[in-house]
Amino acid sequence: MEVLALFGPIGMPEMLIILAIVILIFGASRLPELGRGIGAGIKNFKSSIKDGQNKDE
């Protein structure tokens, strides 16, 4: 599972380091809340893109 990033591919070790940093910053108890917020933001973004495409037609 390789994801292309600005500085090259991100592998599993890099993803684990990023996850550890996020846990240190936000705390394990706030991770579900943070995930829900990010999910809602992505859903709203996709919805607004769809609405914008429908208005153009």
PyMOL commands that place a pseudoatom at each C-alpha (Angstrom):
pseudoatom trace, name=CA, resn=MET, resi=1, chain=A, elem=C, hetatm=0, pos=[0.000, 0.000, 0.000]
pseudoatom trace, name=CA, resn=GLU, resi=2, chain=A, elem=C, hetatm=0, pos=[1.965, 2.954, -1.287]
pseudoatom trace, name=CA, resn=VAL, resi=3, chain=A, elem=C, hetatm=0, pos=[0.553, 6.463, -1.479]
pseudoatom trace, name=CA, resn=LEU, resi=4, chain=A, elem=C, hetatm=0, pos=[2.287, 9.045, -3.635]
pseudoatom trace, name=CA, resn=ALA, resi=5, chain=A, elem=C, hetatm=0, pos=[3.117, 12.201, -1.737]
pseudoatom trace, name=CA, resn=LEU, resi=6, chain=A, elem=C, hetatm=0, pos=[5.004, 15.380, -2.451]
pseudoatom trace, name=CA, resn=PHE, resi=7, chain=A, elem=C, hetatm=0, pos=[8.340, 13.885, -1.402]
pseudoatom trace, name=CA, resn=GLY, resi=8, chain=A, elem=C, hetatm=0, pos=[7.841, 10.328, -2.653]
pseudoatom trace, name=CA, resn=PRO, resi=9, chain=A, elem=C, hetatm=0, pos=[5.917, 7.258, -1.598]
pseudoatom trace, name=CA, resn=ILE, resi=10, chain=A, elem=C, hetatm=0, pos=[4.632, 6.941, 1.962]
pseudoatom trace, name=CA, resn=GLY, resi=11, chain=A, elem=C, hetatm=0, pos=[4.970, 3.427, 3.336]
pseudoatom trace, name=CA, resn=MET, resi=12, chain=A, elem=C, hetatm=0, pos=[3.685, 1.721, 6.457]
pseudoatom trace, name=CA, resn=PRO, resi=13, chain=A, elem=C, hetatm=0, pos=[6.500, 2.948, 8.765]
pseudoatom trace, name=CA, resn=GLU, resi=14, chain=A, elem=C, hetatm=0, pos=[5.840, 6.563, 7.821]
pseudoatom trace, name=CA, resn=MET, resi=15, chain=A, elem=C, hetatm=0, pos=[2.091, 6.116, 8.321]
pseudoatom trace, name=CA, resn=LEU, resi=16, chain=A, elem=C, hetatm=0, pos=[2.706, 4.681, 11.811]
pseudoatom trace, name=CA, resn=ILE, resi=17, chain=A, elem=C, hetatm=0, pos=[4.946, 7.618, 12.718]
pseudoatom trace, name=CA, resn=ILE, resi=18, chain=A, elem=C, hetatm=0, pos=[2.283, 10.074, 11.553]
pseudoatom trace, name=CA, resn=LEU, resi=19, chain=A, elem=C, hetatm=0, pos=[-0.373, 8.196, 13.563]
pseudoatom trace, name=CA, resn=ALA, resi=20, chain=A, elem=C, hetatm=0, pos=[1.826, 8.291, 16.676]
pseudoatom trace, name=CA, resn=ILE, resi=21, chain=A, elem=C, hetatm=0, pos=[2.316, 12.049, 16.301]
pseudoatom trace, name=CA, resn=VAL, resi=22, chain=A, elem=C, hetatm=0, pos=[-1.440, 12.596, 15.876]
pseudoatom trace, name=CA, resn=ILE, resi=23, chain=A, elem=C, hetatm=0, pos=[-2.136, 10.519, 19.002]
pseudoatom trace, name=CA, resn=LEU, resi=24, chain=A, elem=C, hetatm=0, pos=[0.428, 12.544, 20.961]
pseudoatom trace, name=CA, resn=ILE, resi=25, chain=A, elem=C, hetatm=0, pos=[-1.053, 15.853, 19.814]
pseudoatom trace, name=CA, resn=PHE, resi=26, chain=A, elem=C, hetatm=0, pos=[-4.774, 15.099, 20.133]
pseudoatom trace, name=CA, resn=GLY, resi=27, chain=A, elem=C, hetatm=0, pos=[-4.855, 12.214, 22.608]
pseudoatom trace, name=CA, resn=ALA, resi=28, chain=A, elem=C, hetatm=0, pos=[-6.377, 8.797, 22.041]
pseudoatom trace, name=CA, resn=SER, resi=29, chain=A, elem=C, hetatm=0, pos=[-9.766, 9.803, 23.459]
pseudoatom trace, name=CA, resn=ARG, resi=30, chain=A, elem=C, hetatm=0, pos=[-10.289, 12.558, 20.853]
pseudoatom trace, name=CA, resn=LEU, resi=31, chain=A, elem=C, hetatm=0, pos=[-9.357, 10.461, 17.790]
pseudoatom trace, name=CA, resn=PRO, resi=32, chain=A, elem=C, hetatm=0, pos=[-12.933, 9.221, 17.101]
pseudoatom trace, name=CA, resn=GLU, resi=33, chain=A, elem=C, hetatm=0, pos=[-14.229, 12.791, 17.331]
pseudoatom trace, name=CA, resn=LEU, resi=34, chain=A, elem=C, hetatm=0, pos=[-11.476, 13.987, 15.014]
pseudoatom trace, name=CA, resn=GLY, resi=35, chain=A, elem=C, hetatm=0, pos=[-12.254, 11.201, 12.526]
pseudoatom trace, name=CA, resn=ARG, resi=36, chain=A, elem=C, hetatm=0, pos=[-15.959, 12.068, 12.516]
pseudoatom trace, name=CA, resn=GLY, resi=37, chain=A, elem=C, hetatm=0, pos=[-15.151, 15.719, 11.905]
pseudoatom trace, name=CA, resn=ILE, resi=38, chain=A, elem=C, hetatm=0, pos=[-12.843, 14.916, 8.990]
pseudoatom trace, name=CA, resn=GLY, resi=39, chain=A, elem=C, hetatm=0, pos=[-15.437, 12.523, 7.541]
pseudoatom trace, name=CA, resn=ALA, resi=40, chain=A, elem=C, hetatm=0, pos=[-18.174, 15.146, 7.771]
pseudoatom trace, name=CA, resn=GLY, resi=41, chain=A, elem=C, hetatm=0, pos=[-15.914, 17.702, 6.101]
pseudoatom trace, name=CA, resn=ILE, resi=42, chain=A, elem=C, hetatm=0, pos=[-15.149, 15.353, 3.210]
pseudoatom trace, name=CA, resn=LYS, resi=43, chain=A, elem=C, hetatm=0, pos=[-18.850, 14.529, 2.829]
pseudoatom trace, name=CA, resn=ASN, resi=44, chain=A, elem=C, hetatm=0, pos=[-19.765, 18.236, 2.711]
pseudoatom trace, name=CA, resn=PHE, resi=45, chain=A, elem=C, hetatm=0, pos=[-16.985, 18.910, 0.212]
pseudoatom trace, name=CA, resn=LYS, resi=46, chain=A, elem=C, hetatm=0, pos=[-18.158, 16.132, -2.123]
pseudoatom trace, name=CA, resn=SER, resi=47, chain=A, elem=C, hetatm=0, pos=[-21.755, 17.289, -1.766]
pseudoatom trace, name=CA, resn=SER, resi=48, chain=A, elem=C, hetatm=0, pos=[-20.861, 20.865, -2.684]
pseudoatom trace, name=CA, resn=ILE, resi=49, chain=A, elem=C, hetatm=0, pos=[-18.913, 19.670, -5.727]
pseudoatom trace, name=CA, resn=LYS, resi=50, chain=A, elem=C, hetatm=0, pos=[-21.946, 17.665, -6.894]
pseudoatom trace, name=CA, resn=ASP, resi=51, chain=A, elem=C, hetatm=0, pos=[-24.250, 20.638, -6.327]
pseudoatom trace, name=CA, resn=GLY, resi=52, chain=A, elem=C, hetatm=0, pos=[-21.912, 22.887, -8.298]
pseudoatom trace, name=CA, resn=GLN, resi=53, chain=A, elem=C, hetatm=0, pos=[-21.866, 20.459, -11.225]
pseudoatom trace, name=CA, resn=ASN, resi=54, chain=A, elem=C, hetatm=0, pos=[-25.666, 20.165, -11.187]
pseudoatom trace, name=CA, resn=LYS, resi=55, chain=A, elem=C, hetatm=0, pos=[-26.110, 23.964, -11.288]
pseudoatom trace, name=CA, resn=ASP, resi=56, chain=A, elem=C, hetatm=0, pos=[-23.913, 24.222, -14.386]
pseudoatom trace, name=CA, resn=GLU, resi=57, chain=A, elem=C, hetatm=0, pos=[-26.213, 21.919, -16.352]
for i in range(1, 57): cmd.bond("trace and resi %d" % i, "trace and resi %d" % (i + 1))
show_as sticks, trace
zoom trace
